[in-house]
Amino acid sequence: MEQSLQKMINGYHEFRKRYVTGDNSVMQQLAYNGQKPEIMVVSCCDSRVDPGLILQCEPGDLFIVRNVANIVPPYVKDLGHHGVSAALEFGICYLEVKHLIILGHSQCGGIQALLNHEVLNKQNDFISKWVSLIKDDVKDESNVDEASKRALVNSQENCLTFPWIKQRVDACKLQIHTWFFDIEEGKISARQAAGHFEVLE
């Protein structure tokens, strides 16, 4: 545990050397000018899937929301607490991002929980309820990675239930992308208009 914490502290010092100290401080510029990212990412909170690292971005490049299984829920306006929907509203309506990337990945534990509730034998107050937002037809898929790709399509469809997302997509002010990251190969595949996934070149 101490070794892991020390690694984080060392990383923090490297971050300060690279982005904070000196005349061209990236963080000072961001503090002065505010954030103006053009890309928003909905990603899984899996520790192996870090959008900023995978895409080699600088601070301020991405507006990111992470959750179990990178789910975009359907639009529901009620008295509930909607963290993902609030993040979408802020990124799209206030920051006016031009691209929304839904980033799924291989070996997703959330999708495994959807397909087999037995993996949640330790604790399950919230997880199964959350992943149940994914349409039932995804549960018919026995392959976790293929189910993850089908869940991405489900999330993309849910995006269009948000009136202010659909309005911007229809006006060509916002593009929605569905990407799948293969952890073992370190490759991203993008869903094409025809429905299949192709490796990004």
N, C-alpha and C positions, 0 to 999 in steps of 0.2 A: 504493500500500500504506500509506504513512504517513497519508494522508488518511482511509482506512478505519479505521485504528487510532485516530486522534484522535477520530473520530466515536464510537467505542465508549467511549473515556475520557470524553468530554463527556457521553455517556449515563449513564455510571456516576455522575458528579457530580450529574446531575439526579435519578437514583434516590435518592442519599443525601439530597438536599434534600427530596424528596417523602416518603420512607418511613423514613428513619433518624433524622434530626435533629429536635429539638423534643420537647415533653412527651408528645405522642401518637404516639410512634414505633411504626409498624406492626411493624417488625422486632423491636423490644424486646418487644412483646406476644407475637409469635409465638415468640420465644426463651423467654419465661417460661411461656407456656401450651402450647407445642408445636403441631404441626400437627393440624388436625381437618377436613380437606376432606371434603365429602360427594360430590364428583364426581371420577371418574378418567377420563382421556382416553388412548386409544391413538391416536397420530397419526403421520403421516409425518414424517421428518426434513427434508423439503423446506424450504428457507429461506423460501419464500413462504407457508408454512402454519404460523403460530404460534398455537396454541390460546389462549394467554393474551391475545394481542393481538386476535385475531378476536372473542373473547368478552368482551373488555374486563374481565378479572378482576384482582383484587388479589392480592398475595402471600398464599399460604396457601389460596386458593380451589380450586385444581386440583392433583390428583396426576397427573403426566403421564409417560408413557413414549413415546419416539419411536423409530421404526425405519424402514428402507426399506420403503415401500409399506404402512405401518401394518398389518402382519400380526399377527394373533393365531395362534400355532401351536397344533396340537392338544396335549392333555395327554400328556406322556411323562415318566414318572418313571424316570430312569436316571442314569448317572454323567456325562452330558454337562453342558455349561454352558448354562443356560436363562435368559437375562437377562429376556426379556419375561415368562416364566412366574413368575420370582421377583418381578418388580414387581407382577404381578397378585395373587400370594399376599399380598404385603405390603399392597397397597392394599385388598384385599377382606377378608382375614382379620384384619389388625391395625388398619388405619385404619377399617375397616367402612364404606367408601363406600356410598352408596345408589344411585348412578347410574354406569354404565360406558358411556362414549361411544367408539365406534370412528369416527374421523374420517378419511375418505378425501378425495381431491381430484382435480381435473381435471389433465390434462397430467402424470400421475405417471410419473416416470422409471423407477421400479421395475416398474410394470406394463408400460411400454414394453419393458423388458428381458425380461420374461416372454414377451411376444408376439414379440419379435424379438431374439435373442441377438447379432445383429450390432452393436447399439448399444453392446455391451460390448467393443469392439475395443481399448481401452487397457489394461484390467486386469480380471480376473474370477476372483479367488481365492475369493470368498465370495458375490457378488451373485446369480448364477444359482442356486446351491444354496439360498440363502435364499428367493428368490421362487418356487422350485419347491414350496414348502409350499402354494401356492395350487392348488386342484384343477384337474385337466386341462381340465375343461369351460370354464373361463374363457378358455383359450387359443383356443377356437373363435370368440371375439368379436374382430372386426377393429377395432372402435372402442375406443380406449384408455379413454375416460371410461366407456363402458358396461362394459368389462371391470373397471374400478376398482370400479364399483358391485356387480358380481357377486362380486368378491373380498371386498368388505365383508360380503356375506351369508355367504361361506365363513368369514370370521373370526368372525362371530357364531355360526355353527354350532360352530366350534372352541371357543368360550367354554364351551359347554354340555358339552364333554368333560371339563372340570375339575370334579370332584365337589363341591368347596366353592363353586363358582360356581352350578352347577345347583341345589344345595340351597338357596341363598339366593334364586335366581330363583323356584323352586317355592314358597318360603315368602313370596314378595312382599316380601322385604327388599332386593332388588337389581333394578334395571331396566337392560336393555341397550339402547342406542340406536345405530343406524347412520346416520351423517350424511355427506353429500357436499358439499364446499366447491368452488364454481366460482370459480377464481382471477380470471378476467376480469370476471365480474359481481359478485364479492364476496358471493355468496349461498350459504346453506346449505340443502340439501334433506334432509329426514328420510325414512327408509324407513317406510312405513305398514304396517299389519297385512296389507293386501291384497297387498303386495309392491312397490308402486310408490313413487317418491320424490316428495315434495311440498315446496315451498319453505316454510321456517319462517316463521310469521307472529307 
